[in-house]
Amino acid sequence: MGTATESLIRCLTDLKEEGLIDTKGRDIRILDKQRLEKLAHN
């Protein structure tokens, strides 16, 4: 079905647009760890 993959890509795109992460190929770099942790705990 591919819905899980689509959901993950959408989530990563949102995080990237918010400046929390950066992606390059399969690599994901955390840019703002504190904000990302705060988001995870909400």
mmCIF entry with sequence, helices, sheets and N, C-alpha, C, O atoms, coordinates in Angstrom:
data_MODEL
# 
_entry.id   MODEL 
# 
_entity.id                         1 
_entity.type                       polymer 
_entity.pdbx_number_of_molecules   1 
# 
_entity_poly.entity_id                      1 
_entity_poly.type                           'polypeptide(L)' 
_entity_poly.nstd_linkage                   no 
_entity_poly.nstd_monomer                   no 
_entity_poly.pdbx_seq_one_letter_code       MGTATESLIRCLTDLKEEGLIDTKGRDIRILDKQRLEKLAHN 
_entity_poly.pdbx_seq_one_letter_code_can   MGTATESLIRCLTDLKEEGLIDTKGRDIRILDKQRLEKLAHN 
_entity_poly.pdbx_strand_id                 A 
# 
loop_
_entity_poly_seq.entity_id 
_entity_poly_seq.num 
_entity_poly_seq.mon_id 
_entity_poly_seq.hetero 
1 1  MET n 
1 2  GLY n 
1 3  THR n 
1 4  ALA n 
1 5  THR n 
1 6  GLU n 
1 7  SER n 
1 8  LEU n 
1 9  ILE n 
1 10 ARG n 
1 11 CYS n 
1 12 LEU n 
1 13 THR n 
1 14 ASP n 
1 15 LEU n 
1 16 LYS n 
1 17 GLU n 
1 18 GLU n 
1 19 GLY n 
1 20 LEU n 
1 21 ILE n 
1 22 ASP n 
1 23 THR n 
1 24 LYS n 
1 25 GLY n 
1 26 ARG n 
1 27 ASP n 
1 28 ILE n 
1 29 ARG n 
1 30 ILE n 
1 31 LEU n 
1 32 ASP n 
1 33 LYS n 
1 34 GLN n 
1 35 ARG n 
1 36 LEU n 
1 37 GLU n 
1 38 LYS n 
1 39 LEU n 
1 40 ALA n 
1 41 HIS n 
1 42 ASN n 
# 
_struct_asym.id          A 
_struct_asym.entity_id   1 
# 
loop_
_struct_conf.conf_type_id 
_struct_conf.id 
_struct_conf.pdbx_PDB_helix_id 
_struct_conf.beg_label_comp_id 
_struct_conf.beg_label_asym_id 
_struct_conf.beg_label_seq_id 
_struct_conf.pdbx_beg_PDB_ins_code 
_struct_conf.end_label_comp_id 
_struct_conf.end_label_asym_id 
_struct_conf.end_label_seq_id 
_struct_conf.pdbx_end_PDB_ins_code 
_struct_conf.beg_auth_comp_id 
_struct_conf.beg_auth_asym_id 
_struct_conf.beg_auth_seq_id 
_struct_conf.end_auth_comp_id 
_struct_conf.end_auth_asym_id 
_struct_conf.end_auth_seq_id 
_struct_conf.pdbx_PDB_helix_class 
_struct_conf.details 
_struct_conf.pdbx_PDB_helix_length 
HELX_P HELX_P1 AA1 THR A 3  ? GLU A 17 ? THR A 3  GLU A 17 1 ? 15 
HELX_P HELX_P2 AA2 LYS A 33 ? ALA A 40 ? LYS A 33 ALA A 40 1 ? 8  
# 
_struct_conf_type.id          HELX_P 
_struct_conf_type.criteria    ? 
_struct_conf_type.reference   ? 
# 
_struct_sheet.id               AA1 
_struct_sheet.type             ? 
_struct_sheet.number_strands   2 
_struct_sheet.details          ? 
# 
_struct_sheet_order.sheet_id     AA1 
_struct_sheet_order.range_id_1   1 
_struct_sheet_order.range_id_2   2 
_struct_sheet_order.offset       ? 
_struct_sheet_order.sense        anti-parallel 
# 
loop_
_struct_sheet_range.sheet_id 
_struct_sheet_range.id 
_struct_sheet_range.beg_label_comp_id 
_struct_sheet_range.beg_label_asym_id 
_struct_sheet_range.beg_label_seq_id 
_struct_sheet_range.pdbx_beg_PDB_ins_code 
_struct_sheet_range.end_label_comp_id 
_struct_sheet_range.end_label_asym_id 
_struct_sheet_range.end_label_seq_id 
_struct_sheet_range.pdbx_end_PDB_ins_code 
_struct_sheet_range.beg_auth_comp_id 
_struct_sheet_range.beg_auth_asym_id 
_struct_sheet_range.beg_auth_seq_id 
_struct_sheet_range.end_auth_comp_id 
_struct_sheet_range.end_auth_asym_id 
_struct_sheet_range.end_auth_seq_id 
AA1 1 ILE A 21 ? LYS A 24 ? ILE A 21 LYS A 24 
AA1 2 ASP A 27 ? ILE A 30 ? ASP A 27 ILE A 30 
# 
loop_
_atom_site.group_PDB 
_atom_site.id 
_atom_site.type_symbol 
_atom_site.label_atom_id 
_atom_site.label_alt_id 
_atom_site.label_comp_id 
_atom_site.label_asym_id 
_atom_site.label_entity_id 
_atom_site.label_seq_id 
_atom_site.pdbx_PDB_ins_code 
_atom_site.Cartn_x 
_atom_site.Cartn_y 
_atom_site.Cartn_z 
_atom_site.occupancy 
_atom_site.B_iso_or_equiv 
_atom_site.pdbx_formal_charge 
_atom_site.auth_seq_id 
_atom_site.auth_comp_id 
_atom_site.auth_asym_id 
_atom_site.auth_atom_id 
_atom_site.pdbx_PDB_model_num 
ATOM 1   N N  . MET A 1 1  ? 0.804  -1.192 0.000  1.00 0.00 ? 1  MET A N  1 
ATOM 2   C CA . MET A 1 1  ? 0.000  0.000  0.000  1.00 0.00 ? 1  MET A CA 1 
ATOM 3   C C  . MET A 1 1  ? 0.850  1.260  0.000  1.00 0.00 ? 1  MET A C  1 
ATOM 4   O O  . MET A 1 1  ? 0.540  2.210  -0.718 1.00 0.00 ? 1  MET A O  1 
ATOM 5   N N  . GLY A 1 2  ? 1.907  1.286  0.786  1.00 0.00 ? 2  GLY A N  1 
ATOM 6   C CA . GLY A 1 2  ? 2.783  2.436  0.786  1.00 0.00 ? 2  GLY A CA 1 
ATOM 7   C C  . GLY A 1 2  ? 2.361  3.580  1.679  1.00 0.00 ? 2  GLY A C  1 
ATOM 8   O O  . GLY A 1 2  ? 3.009  4.627  1.677  1.00 0.00 ? 2  GLY A O  1 
ATOM 9   N N  . THR A 1 3  ? 1.295  3.415  2.442  1.00 0.00 ? 3  THR A N  1 
ATOM 10  C CA . THR A 1 3  ? 0.823  4.536  3.270  1.00 0.00 ? 3  THR A CA 1 
ATOM 11  C C  . THR A 1 3  ? 1.792  4.862  4.401  1.00 0.00 ? 3  THR A C  1 
ATOM 12  O O  . THR A 1 3  ? 1.931  6.029  4.767  1.00 0.00 ? 3  THR A O  1 
ATOM 13  N N  . ALA A 1 4  ? 2.460  3.868  4.959  1.00 0.00 ? 4  ALA A N  1 
ATOM 14  C CA . ALA A 1 4  ? 3.423  4.125  6.027  1.00 0.00 ? 4  ALA A CA 1 
ATOM 15  C C  . ALA A 1 4  ? 4.597  4.937  5.483  1.00 0.00 ? 4  ALA A C  1 
ATOM 16  O O  . ALA A 1 4  ? 5.054  5.878  6.133  1.00 0.00 ? 4  ALA A O  1 
ATOM 17  N N  . THR A 1 5  ? 5.079  4.584  4.313  1.00 0.00 ? 5  THR A N  1 
ATOM 18  C CA . THR A 1 5  ? 6.182  5.319  3.693  1.00 0.00 ? 5  THR A CA 1 
ATOM 19  C C  . THR A 1 5  ? 5.767  6.753  3.401  1.00 0.00 ? 5  THR A C  1 
ATOM 20  O O  . THR A 1 5  ? 6.532  7.684  3.653  1.00 0.00 ? 5  THR A O  1 
ATOM 21  N N  . GLU A 1 6  ? 4.567  6.936  2.874  1.00 0.00 ? 6  GLU A N  1 
ATOM 22  C CA . GLU A 1 6  ? 4.072  8.284  2.573  1.00 0.00 ? 6  GLU A CA 1 
ATOM 23  C C  . GLU A 1 6  ? 3.943  9.109  3.841  1.00 0.00 ? 6  GLU A C  1 
ATOM 24  O O  . GLU A 1 6  ? 4.275  10.295 3.844  1.00 0.00 ? 6  GLU A O  1 
ATOM 25  N N  . SER A 1 7  ? 3.462  8.496  4.925  1.00 0.00 ? 7  SER A N  1 
ATOM 26  C CA . SER A 1 7  ? 3.314  9.204  6.197  1.00 0.00 ? 7  SER A CA 1 
ATOM 27  C C  . SER A 1 7  ? 4.678  9.625  6.742  1.00 0.00 ? 7  SER A C  1 
ATOM 28  O O  . SER A 1 7  ? 4.829  10.739 7.241  1.00 0.00 ? 7  SER A O  1 
ATOM 29  N N  . LEU A 1 8  ? 5.657  8.749  6.650  1.00 0.00 ? 8  LEU A N  1 
ATOM 30  C CA . LEU A 1 8  ? 7.005  9.070  7.120  1.00 0.00 ? 8  LEU A CA 1 
ATOM 31  C C  . LEU A 1 8  ? 7.602  10.214 6.309  1.00 0.00 ? 8  LEU A C  1 
ATOM 32  O O  . LEU A 1 8  ? 8.177  11.140 6.881  1.00 0.00 ? 8  LEU A O  1 
ATOM 33  N N  . ILE A 1 9  ? 7.476  10.162 5.008  1.00 0.00 ? 9  ILE A N  1 
ATOM 34  C CA . ILE A 1 9  ? 8.009  11.218 4.150  1.00 0.00 ? 9  ILE A CA 1 
ATOM 35  C C  . ILE A 1 9  ? 7.337  12.549 4.463  1.00 0.00 ? 9  ILE A C  1 
ATOM 36  O O  . ILE A 1 9  ? 8.002  13.584 4.504  1.00 0.00 ? 9  ILE A O  1 
ATOM 37  N N  . ARG A 1 10 ? 6.041  12.532 4.680  1.00 0.00 ? 10 ARG A N  1 
ATOM 38  C CA . ARG A 1 10 ? 5.302  13.751 5.023  1.00 0.00 ? 10 ARG A CA 1 
ATOM 39  C C  . ARG A 1 10 ? 5.788  14.310 6.353  1.00 0.00 ? 10 ARG A C  1 
ATOM 40  O O  . ARG A 1 10 ? 5.973  15.519 6.486  1.00 0.00 ? 10 ARG A O  1 
ATOM 41  N N  . CYS A 1 11 ? 5.995  13.449 7.331  1.00 0.00 ? 11 CYS A N  1 
ATOM 42  C CA . CYS A 1 11 ? 6.478  13.861 8.649  1.00 0.00 ? 11 CYS A CA 1 
ATOM 43  C C  . CYS A 1 11 ? 7.882  14.456 8.560  1.00 0.00 ? 11 CYS A C  1 
ATOM 44  O O  . CYS A 1 11 ? 8.148  15.503 9.150  1.00 0.00 ? 11 CYS A O  1 
ATOM 45  N N  . LEU A 1 12 ? 8.772  13.806 7.839  1.00 0.00 ? 12 LEU A N  1 
ATOM 46  C CA . LEU A 1 12 ? 10.134 14.310 7.675  1.00 0.00 ? 12 LEU A CA 1 
ATOM 47  C C  . LEU A 1 12 ? 10.139 15.653 6.951  1.00 0.00 ? 12 LEU A C  1 
ATOM 48  O O  . LEU A 1 12 ? 10.918 16.543 7.292  1.00 0.00 ? 12 LEU A O  1 
ATOM 49  N N  . THR A 1 13 ? 9.281  15.797 5.966  1.00 0.00 ? 13 THR A N  1 
ATOM 50  C CA . THR A 1 13 ? 9.169  17.062 5.241  1.00 0.00 ? 13 THR A CA 1 
ATOM 51  C C  . THR A 1 13 ? 8.721  18.176 6.167  1.00 0.00 ? 13 THR A C  1 
ATOM 52  O O  . THR A 1 13 ? 9.261  19.281 6.117  1.00 0.00 ? 13 THR A O  1 
ATOM 53  N N  . ASP A 1 14 ? 7.737  17.896 7.013  1.00 0.00 ? 14 ASP A N  1 
ATOM 54  C CA . ASP A 1 14 ? 7.262  18.898 7.974  1.00 0.00 ? 14 ASP A CA 1 
ATOM 55  C C  . ASP A 1 14 ? 8.369  19.305 8.936  1.00 0.00 ? 14 ASP A C  1 
ATOM 56  O O  . ASP A 1 14 ? 8.546  20.493 9.206  1.00 0.00 ? 14 ASP A O  1 
ATOM 57  N N  . LEU A 1 15 ? 9.115  18.336 9.454  1.00 0.00 ? 15 LEU A N  1 
ATOM 58  C CA . LEU A 1 15 ? 10.209 18.623 10.378 1.00 0.00 ? 15 LEU A CA 1 
ATOM 59  C C  . LEU A 1 15 ? 11.315 19.435 9.692  1.00 0.00 ? 15 LEU A C  1 
ATOM 60  O O  . LEU A 1 15 ? 11.932 20.306 10.303 1.00 0.00 ? 15 LEU A O  1 
ATOM 61  N N  . LYS A 1 16 ? 11.546 19.136 8.435  1.00 0.00 ? 16 LYS A N  1 
ATOM 62  C CA . LYS A 1 16 ? 12.556 19.862 7.672  1.00 0.00 ? 16 LYS A CA 1 
ATOM 63  C C  . LYS A 1 16 ? 12.117 21.309 7.440  1.00 0.00 ? 16 LYS A C  1 
ATOM 64  O O  . LYS A 1 16 ? 12.922 22.230 7.579  1.00 0.00 ? 16 LYS A O  1 
ATOM 65  N N  . GLU A 1 17 ? 10.857 21.510 7.092  1.00 0.00 ? 17 GLU A N  1 
ATOM 66  C CA . GLU A 1 17 ? 10.333 22.856 6.861  1.00 0.00 ? 17 GLU A CA 1 
ATOM 67  C C  . GLU A 1 17 ? 10.365 23.699 8.133  1.00 0.00 ? 17 GLU A C  1 
ATOM 68  O O  . GLU A 1 17 ? 10.506 24.920 8.065  1.00 0.00 ? 17 GLU A O  1 
ATOM 69  N N  . GLU A 1 18 ? 10.236 23.055 9.295  1.00 0.00 ? 18 GLU A N  1 
ATOM 70  C CA . GLU A 1 18 ? 10.277 23.764 10.577 1.00 0.00 ? 18 GLU A CA 1 
ATOM 71  C C  . GLU A 1 18 ? 11.710 24.012 11.050 1.00 0.00 ? 18 GLU A C  1 
ATOM 72  O O  . GLU A 1 18 ? 11.923 24.646 12.083 1.00 0.00 ? 18 GLU A O  1 
ATOM 73  N N  . GLY A 1 19 ? 12.684 23.516 10.300 1.00 0.00 ? 19 GLY A N  1 
ATOM 74  C CA . GLY A 1 19 ? 14.082 23.741 10.638 1.00 0.00 ? 19 GLY A CA 1 
ATOM 75  C C  . GLY A 1 19 ? 14.593 22.855 11.757 1.00 0.00 ? 19 GLY A C  1 
ATOM 76  O O  . GLY A 1 19 ? 15.612 23.160 12.376 1.00 0.00 ? 19 GLY A O  1 
ATOM 77  N N  . LEU A 1 20 ? 13.891 21.754 12.023 1.00 0.00 ? 20 LEU A N  1 
ATOM 78  C CA . LEU A 1 20 ? 14.306 20.848 13.090 1.00 0.00 ? 20 LEU A CA 1 
ATOM 79  C C  . LEU A 1 20 ? 15.308 19.810 12.615 1.00 0.00 ? 20 LEU A C  1 
ATOM 80  O O  . LEU A 1 20 ? 16.145 19.352 13.392 1.00 0.00 ? 20 LEU A O  1 
ATOM 81  N N  . ILE A 1 21 ? 15.228 19.437 11.340 1.00 0.00 ? 21 ILE A N  1 
ATOM 82  C CA . ILE A 1 21 ? 16.131 18.442 10.773 1.00 0.00 ? 21 ILE A CA 1 
ATOM 83  C C  . ILE A 1 21 ? 16.578 18.878 9.386  1.00 0.00 ? 21 ILE A C  1 
ATOM 84  O O  . ILE A 1 21 ? 16.008 19.793 8.791  1.00 0.00 ? 21 ILE A O  1 
ATOM 85  N N  . ASP A 1 22 ? 17.599 18.213 8.889  1.00 0.00 ? 22 ASP A N  1 
ATOM 86  C CA . ASP A 1 22 ? 18.031 18.370 7.512  1.00 0.00 ? 22 ASP A CA 1 
ATOM 87  C C  . ASP A 1 22 ? 18.243 16.966 6.962  1.00 0.00 ? 22 ASP A C  1 
ATOM 88  O O  . ASP A 1 22 ? 18.701 16.080 7.684  1.00 0.00 ? 22 ASP A O  1 
ATOM 89  N N  . THR A 1 23 ? 17.921 16.761 5.717  1.00 0.00 ? 23 THR A N  1 
ATOM 90  C CA . THR A 1 23 ? 18.100 15.439 5.115  1.00 0.00 ? 23 THR A CA 1 
ATOM 91  C C  . THR A 1 23 ? 18.957 15.551 3.870  1.00 0.00 ? 23 THR A C  1 
ATOM 92  O O  . THR A 1 23 ? 18.922 16.544 3.143  1.00 0.00 ? 23 THR A O  1 
ATOM 93  N N  . LYS A 1 24 ? 19.726 14.498 3.653  1.00 0.00 ? 24 LYS A N  1 
ATOM 94  C CA . LYS A 1 24 ? 20.540 14.390 2.454  1.00 0.00 ? 24 LYS A CA 1 
ATOM 95  C C  . LYS A 1 24 ? 20.593 12.914 2.115  1.00 0.00 ? 24 LYS A C  1 
ATOM 96  O O  . LYS A 1 24 ? 21.300 12.143 2.764  1.00 0.00 ? 24 LYS A O  1 
ATOM 97  N N  . GLY A 1 25 ? 19.849 12.526 1.103  1.00 0.00 ? 25 GLY A N  1 
ATOM 98  C CA . GLY A 1 25 ? 19.745 11.108 0.777  1.00 0.00 ? 25 GLY A CA 1 
ATOM 99  C C  . GLY A 1 25 ? 19.088 10.373 1.931  1.00 0.00 ? 25 GLY A C  1 
ATOM 100 O O  . GLY A 1 25 ? 17.975 10.714 2.333  1.00 0.00 ? 25 GLY A O  1 
ATOM 101 N N  . ARG A 1 26 ? 19.762 9.374  2.462  1.00 0.00 ? 26 ARG A N  1 
ATOM 102 C CA . ARG A 1 26 ? 19.235 8.615  3.597  1.00 0.00 ? 26 ARG A CA 1 
ATOM 103 C C  . ARG A 1 26 ? 19.694 9.161  4.941  1.00 0.00 ? 26 ARG A C  1 
ATOM 104 O O  . ARG A 1 26 ? 19.283 8.658  5.987  1.00 0.00 ? 26 ARG A O  1 
ATOM 105 N N  . ASP A 1 27 ? 20.538 10.182 4.923  1.00 0.00 ? 27 ASP A N  1 
ATOM 106 C CA . ASP A 1 27 ? 21.051 10.762 6.159  1.00 0.00 ? 27 ASP A CA 1 
ATOM 107 C C  . ASP A 1 27 ? 20.089 11.816 6.692  1.00 0.00 ? 27 ASP A C  1 
ATOM 108 O O  . ASP A 1 27 ? 19.549 12.626 5.938  1.00 0.00 ? 27 ASP A O  1 
ATOM 109 N N  . ILE A 1 28 ? 19.887 11.789 7.999  1.00 0.00 ? 28 ILE A N  1 
ATOM 110 C CA . ILE A 1 28 ? 19.052 12.777 8.673  1.00 0.00 ? 28 ILE A CA 1 
ATOM 111 C C  . ILE A 1 28 ? 19.909 13.427 9.750  1.00 0.00 ? 28 ILE A C  1 
ATOM 112 O O  . ILE A 1 28 ? 20.481 12.740 10.597 1.00 0.00 ? 28 ILE A O  1 
ATOM 113 N N  . ARG A 1 29 ? 19.995 14.756 9.712  1.00 0.00 ? 29 ARG A N  1 
ATOM 114 C CA . ARG A 1 29 ? 20.784 15.492 10.691 1.00 0.00 ? 29 ARG A CA 1 
ATOM 115 C C  . ARG A 1 29 ? 19.842 16.335 11.543 1.00 0.00 ? 29 ARG A C  1 
ATOM 116 O O  . ARG A 1 29 ? 19.014 17.074 11.010 1.00 0.00 ? 29 ARG A O  1 
ATOM 117 N N  . ILE A 1 30 ? 19.963 16.228 12.846 1.00 0.00 ? 30 ILE A N  1 
ATOM 118 C CA . ILE A 1 30 ? 19.139 16.999 13.770 1.00 0.00 ? 30 ILE A CA 1 
ATOM 119 C C  . ILE A 1 30 ? 19.743 18.390 13.900 1.00 0.00 ? 30 ILE A C  1 
ATOM 120 O O  . ILE A 1 30 ? 20.922 18.532 14.225 1.00 0.00 ? 30 ILE A O  1 
ATOM 121 N N  . LEU A 1 31 ? 18.934 19.415 13.647 1.00 0.00 ? 31 LEU A N  1 
ATOM 122 C CA . LEU A 1 31 ? 19.400 20.791 13.705 1.00 0.00 ? 31 LEU A CA 1 
ATOM 123 C C  . LEU A 1 31 ? 19.015 21.475 15.007 1.00 0.00 ? 31 LEU A C  1 
ATOM 124 O O  . LEU A 1 31 ? 19.742 22.341 15.494 1.00 0.00 ? 31 LEU A O  1 
ATOM 125 N N  . ASP A 1 32 ? 17.875 21.090 15.572 1.00 0.00 ? 32 ASP A N  1 
ATOM 126 C CA . ASP A 1 32 ? 17.403 21.727 16.809 1.00 0.00 ? 32 ASP A CA 1 
ATOM 127 C C  . ASP A 1 32 ? 16.888 20.642 17.749 1.00 0.00 ? 32 ASP A C  1 
ATOM 128 O O  . ASP A 1 32 ? 15.692 20.351 17.793 1.00 0.00 ? 32 ASP A O  1 
ATOM 129 N N  . LYS A 1 33 ? 17.818 20.050 18.500 1.00 0.00 ? 33 LYS A N  1 
ATOM 130 C CA . LYS A 1 33 ? 17.498 18.915 19.368 1.00 0.00 ? 33 LYS A CA 1 
ATOM 131 C C  . LYS A 1 33 ? 16.474 19.288 20.440 1.00 0.00 ? 33 LYS A C  1 
ATOM 132 O O  . LYS A 1 33 ? 15.558 18.512 20.710 1.00 0.00 ? 33 LYS A O  1 
ATOM 133 N N  . GLN A 1 34 ? 16.615 20.451 21.047 1.00 0.00 ? 34 GLN A N  1 
ATOM 134 C CA . GLN A 1 34 ? 15.703 20.853 22.120 1.00 0.00 ? 34 GLN A CA 1 
ATOM 135 C C  . GLN A 1 34 ? 14.272 20.982 21.623 1.00 0.00 ? 34 GLN A C  1 
ATOM 136 O O  . GLN A 1 34 ? 13.349 20.481 22.266 1.00 0.00 ? 34 GLN A O  1 
ATOM 137 N N  . ARG A 1 35 ? 14.076 21.639 20.500 1.00 0.00 ? 35 ARG A N  1 
ATOM 138 C CA . ARG A 1 35 ? 12.711 21.789 19.963 1.00 0.00 ? 35 ARG A CA 1 
ATOM 139 C C  . ARG A 1 35 ? 12.148 20.440 19.532 1.00 0.00 ? 35 ARG A C  1 
ATOM 140 O O  . ARG A 1 35 ? 10.955 20.187 19.699 1.00 0.00 ? 35 ARG A O  1 
ATOM 141 N N  . LEU A 1 36 ? 12.990 19.576 18.981 1.00 0.00 ? 36 LEU A N  1 
ATOM 142 C CA . LEU A 1 36 ? 12.545 18.261 18.544 1.00 0.00 ? 36 LEU A CA 1 
ATOM 143 C C  . LEU A 1 36 ? 12.115 17.422 19.751 1.00 0.00 ? 36 LEU A C  1 
ATOM 144 O O  . LEU A 1 36 ? 11.101 16.726 19.693 1.00 0.00 ? 36 LEU A O  1 
ATOM 145 N N  . GLU A 1 37 ? 12.890 17.489 20.855 1.00 0.00 ? 37 GLU A N  1 
ATOM 146 C CA . GLU A 1 37 ? 12.521 16.764 22.061 1.00 0.00 ? 37 GLU A CA 1 
ATOM 147 C C  . GLU A 1 37 ? 11.228 17.309 22.651 1.00 0.00 ? 37 GLU A C  1 
ATOM 148 O O  . GLU A 1 37 ? 10.386 16.536 23.108 1.00 0.00 ? 37 GLU A O  1 
ATOM 149 N N  . LYS A 1 38 ? 11.058 18.617 22.647 1.00 0.00 ? 38 LYS A N  1 
ATOM 150 C CA . LYS A 1 38 ? 9.846  19.227 23.158 1.00 0.00 ? 38 LYS A CA 1 
ATOM 151 C C  . LYS A 1 38 ? 8.635  18.778 22.337 1.00 0.00 ? 38 LYS A C  1 
ATOM 152 O O  . LYS A 1 38 ? 7.580  18.477 22.895 1.00 0.00 ? 38 LYS A O  1 
ATOM 153 N N  . LEU A 1 39 ? 8.788  18.735 21.025 1.00 0.00 ? 39 LEU A N  1 
ATOM 154 C CA . LEU A 1 39 ? 7.714  18.277 20.145 1.00 0.00 ? 39 LEU A CA 1 
ATOM 155 C C  . LEU A 1 39 ? 7.362  16.812 20.420 1.00 0.00 ? 39 LEU A C  1 
ATOM 156 O O  . LEU A 1 39 ? 6.192  16.432 20.381 1.00 0.00 ? 39 LEU A O  1 
ATOM 157 N N  . ALA A 1 40 ? 8.377  15.997 20.697 1.00 0.00 ? 40 ALA A N  1 
ATOM 158 C CA . ALA A 1 40 ? 8.166  14.571 20.944 1.00 0.00 ? 40 ALA A CA 1 
ATOM 159 C C  . ALA A 1 40 ? 7.401  14.324 22.244 1.00 0.00 ? 40 ALA A C  1 
ATOM 160 O O  . ALA A 1 40 ? 6.675  13.336 22.358 1.00 0.00 ? 40 ALA A O  1 
ATOM 161 N N  . HIS A 1 41 ? 7.559  15.213 23.219 1.00 0.00 ? 41 HIS A N  1 
ATOM 162 C CA . HIS A 1 41 ? 6.906  15.035 24.502 1.00 0.00 ? 41 HIS A CA 1 
ATOM 163 C C  . HIS A 1 41 ? 5.497  15.615 24.569 1.00 0.00 ? 41 HIS A C  1 
ATOM 164 O O  . HIS A 1 41 ? 4.817  15.468 25.584 1.00 0.00 ? 41 HIS A O  1 
ATOM 165 N N  . ASN A 1 42 ? 5.062  16.260 23.519 1.00 0.00 ? 42 ASN A N  1 
ATOM 166 C CA . ASN A 1 42 ? 3.691  16.827 23.494 1.00 0.00 ? 42 ASN A CA 1 
ATOM 167 C C  . ASN A 1 42 ? 2.697  15.841 22.976 1.00 0.00 ? 42 ASN A C  1 
ATOM 168 O O  . ASN A 1 42 ? 1.509  16.150 22.889 1.00 0.00 ? 42 ASN A O  1 
# 
